[in-house]
Amino acid sequence: MSNISELDLQNLRHLIGGFDTSHCKMQAYAEQASDPEIKQFFEKGAKSAMENKQQLMKFLQ
């Protein structure tokens, strides 16, 4: 792994936290949705946010 600056680490932390928050919110919205299309929309958004978070986490390994 190449050296990551402190600023890069801080930026990753903020991005990861943002995607984590988005995932949690969209999952909650999906659980509350009664319309199947809206439910699917939020489920896809939650999945995408989790995938983005996992991709960013790879930079920390």
N, CA, C and O of each residue as an XYZ file, in Angstrom:
244
protein
N       0.851     -1.184      0.000
C       0.000      0.000      0.000
C       0.888      1.236      0.000
O       1.878      1.291      0.730
N       0.547      2.205     -0.798
C       1.298      3.446     -0.817
C       0.925      4.286      0.405
O      -0.092      4.049      1.056
N       1.751      5.246      0.691
C       1.491      6.114      1.839
C       0.295      7.013      1.557
O       0.196      7.621      0.491
N      -0.597      7.087      2.514
C      -1.770      7.954      2.413
C      -1.578      9.091      3.397
O      -1.270      8.864      4.567
N      -1.757     10.300      2.928
C      -1.566     11.453      3.800
C      -2.686     11.532      4.836
O      -3.733     10.900      4.700
N      -2.433     12.316      5.859
C      -3.448     12.510      6.894
C      -4.710     13.140      6.306
O      -5.824     12.789      6.695
N      -4.534     14.057      5.383
C      -5.683     14.699      4.732
C      -6.496     13.668      3.945
O      -7.727     13.676      3.987
N      -5.799     12.780      3.228
C      -6.502     11.729      2.496
C      -7.279     10.829      3.447
O      -8.412     10.453      3.148
N      -6.698     10.482      4.573
C      -7.388      9.659      5.566
C      -8.628     10.355      6.108
O      -9.671      9.728      6.294
N      -8.509     11.650      6.357
C      -9.660     12.411      6.845
C     -10.771     12.439      5.793
O     -11.948     12.284      6.115
N     -10.379     12.639      4.532
C     -11.368     12.658      3.448
C     -12.054     11.307      3.307
O     -13.269     11.242      3.122
N     -11.279     10.224      3.392
C     -11.869      8.889      3.331
C     -12.849      8.671      4.476
O     -13.932      8.121      4.277
N     -12.468      9.103      5.674
C     -13.335      8.942      6.837
C     -14.666      9.657      6.623
O     -15.725      9.116      6.942
N     -14.611     10.872      6.084
C     -15.840     11.631      5.835
C     -16.692     10.972      4.745
O     -17.913     10.883      4.878
N     -16.053     10.516      3.677
C     -16.791      9.865      2.602
C     -17.432      8.560      3.073
O     -18.598      8.291      2.787
N     -16.656      7.758      3.796
C     -17.177      6.489      4.305
C     -18.343      6.742      5.248
O     -19.363      6.056      5.173
N     -18.200      7.716      6.130
C     -19.277      8.057      7.051
C     -20.520      8.518      6.327
O     -21.636      8.183      6.724
N     -20.334      9.288      5.264
C     -21.470      9.768      4.478
C     -22.213      8.639      3.792
O     -23.444      8.610      3.788
N     -21.468      7.707      3.210
C     -22.109      6.571      2.561
C     -22.798      5.674      3.583
O     -23.854      5.109      3.301
N     -22.207      5.541      4.764
C     -22.825      4.739      5.818
C     -24.152      5.365      6.253
O     -25.153      4.670      6.426
N     -24.141      6.676      6.423
C     -25.370      7.390      6.794
C     -26.430      7.243      5.703
O     -27.599      6.988      5.994
N     -26.015      7.406      4.455
C     -26.960      7.267      3.338
C     -27.556      5.871      3.303
O     -28.758      5.706      3.092
N     -26.716      4.870      3.509
C     -27.206      3.487      3.515
C     -28.266      3.296      4.596
O     -29.335      2.746      4.332
N     -27.972      3.747      5.804
C     -28.910      3.570      6.918
C     -30.233      4.290      6.659
O     -31.302      3.735      6.912
N     -30.166      5.513      6.159
C     -31.385      6.283      5.900
C     -32.217      5.658      4.792
O     -33.434      5.524      4.919
N     -31.555      5.276      3.703
C     -32.298      4.696      2.589
C     -32.893      3.349      2.958
O     -33.981      3.005      2.496
N     -32.196      2.586      3.780
C     -32.736      1.307      4.230
C     -33.984      1.543      5.087
O     -34.977      0.826      4.963
N     -33.919      2.548      5.949
C     -35.074      2.876      6.792
C     -36.246      3.354      5.945
O     -37.392      2.982      6.195
N     -35.954      4.185      4.934
C     -37.025      4.655      4.055
C     -37.650      3.483      3.303
O     -38.869      3.433      3.142
N     -36.826      2.539      2.841
C     -37.328      1.376      2.113
C     -38.239      0.536      3.005
O     -39.264      0.027      2.549
N     -37.869      0.393      4.263
C     -38.674     -0.398      5.192
C     -40.039      0.246      5.446
O     -41.018     -0.453      5.707
N     -40.100      1.566      5.369
C     -41.341      2.284      5.644
C     -42.207      2.462      4.407
O     -43.390      2.784      4.519
N     -41.628      2.256      3.226
C     -42.365      2.496      1.981
C     -43.422      1.428      1.763
O     -43.187      0.242      1.995
N     -44.580      1.863      1.317
C     -45.644      0.917      0.994
C     -45.728      0.680     -0.518
O     -46.156     -0.387     -0.959
N     -45.326      1.660     -1.294
C     -45.328      1.524     -2.750
C     -44.120      0.678     -3.177
O     -42.989      1.010     -2.821
N     -44.334     -0.398     -3.924
C     -43.232     -1.284     -4.314
C     -42.127     -0.586     -5.117
O     -40.946     -0.890     -4.949
N     -42.513      0.342     -5.982
C     -41.507      1.047     -6.782
C     -40.637      1.941     -5.912
O     -39.423      2.002     -6.106
N     -41.235      2.624     -4.971
C     -40.484      3.489     -4.072
C     -39.594      2.645     -3.160
O     -38.445      2.998     -2.895
N     -40.136      1.539     -2.691
C     -39.366      0.620     -1.856
C     -38.134      0.136     -2.612
O     -37.030      0.132     -2.067
N     -38.321     -0.269     -3.861
C     -37.214     -0.744     -4.676
C     -36.189      0.366     -4.924
O     -34.983      0.118     -4.903
N     -36.671      1.581     -5.156
C     -35.782      2.723     -5.374
C     -34.840      2.914     -4.183
O     -33.630      3.062     -4.357
N     -35.403      2.910     -2.978
C     -34.582      3.116     -1.790
C     -33.694      1.908     -1.495
O     -32.581      2.073     -0.997
N     -34.164      0.707     -1.793
C     -33.327     -0.479     -1.602
C     -32.116     -0.442     -2.520
O     -31.009     -0.789     -2.109
N     -32.326     -0.016     -3.779
C     -31.213      0.103     -4.718
C     -30.235      1.183     -4.260
O     -29.021      1.008     -4.369
N     -30.756      2.290     -3.752
C     -29.898      3.359     -3.244
C     -29.086      2.903     -2.039
O     -27.905      3.229     -1.920
N     -29.724      2.146     -1.145
C     -29.025      1.633      0.040
C     -27.927      0.671     -0.374
O     -26.827      0.703      0.178
N     -28.221     -0.186     -1.348
C     -27.219     -1.143     -1.829
C     -26.039     -0.413     -2.461
O     -24.883     -0.765     -2.223
N     -26.329      0.589     -3.254
C     -25.280      1.364     -3.909
C     -24.395      2.077     -2.888
O     -23.172      2.096     -3.028
N     -25.004      2.656     -1.875
C     -24.240      3.349     -0.838
C     -23.320      2.375     -0.109
O     -22.178      2.715      0.199
N     -23.813      1.160      0.172
C     -22.993      0.160      0.855
C     -21.834     -0.287     -0.030
O     -20.716     -0.467      0.453
N     -22.095     -0.466     -1.315
C     -21.034     -0.859     -2.240
C     -19.963      0.225     -2.330
O     -18.771     -0.080     -2.356
N     -20.380      1.483     -2.377
C     -19.416      2.588     -2.422
C     -18.591      2.639     -1.140
O     -17.381      2.864     -1.186
N     -19.238      2.434     -0.009
C     -18.527      2.411      1.270
C     -17.483      1.297      1.279
O     -16.348      1.510      1.708
N     -17.862      0.117      0.811
C     -16.943     -1.021      0.809
C     -15.762     -0.765     -0.125
O     -14.634     -1.153      0.177
N     -16.019     -0.115     -1.254
C     -14.921      0.218     -2.179
C     -13.927      1.175     -1.517
O     -12.715      1.006     -1.652
N     -14.438      2.170     -0.809
C     -13.560      3.126     -0.135
C     -12.794      2.467      1.007
O     -11.649      2.829      1.281
N     -13.419      1.506      1.669
C     -12.755      0.818      2.781
C     -11.512      0.048      2.301
O     -10.584     -0.178      3.077
N     -11.501     -0.346      1.038
C     -10.349     -1.066      0.484
C      -9.085     -0.225      0.510
O      -7.980     -0.766      0.560
N      -9.236      1.094      0.477
C      -8.072      1.979      0.530
C      -7.398      1.953      1.890
O      -6.246      2.368      2.024
N      -8.107      1.469      2.897
C      -7.571      1.456      4.245
C      -6.881      0.126      4.591
O      -6.321     -0.021      5.677
N      -6.927     -0.828      3.672
C      -6.319     -2.124      3.947
C      -4.861     -2.141      3.580
O      -4.194     -3.162      3.749
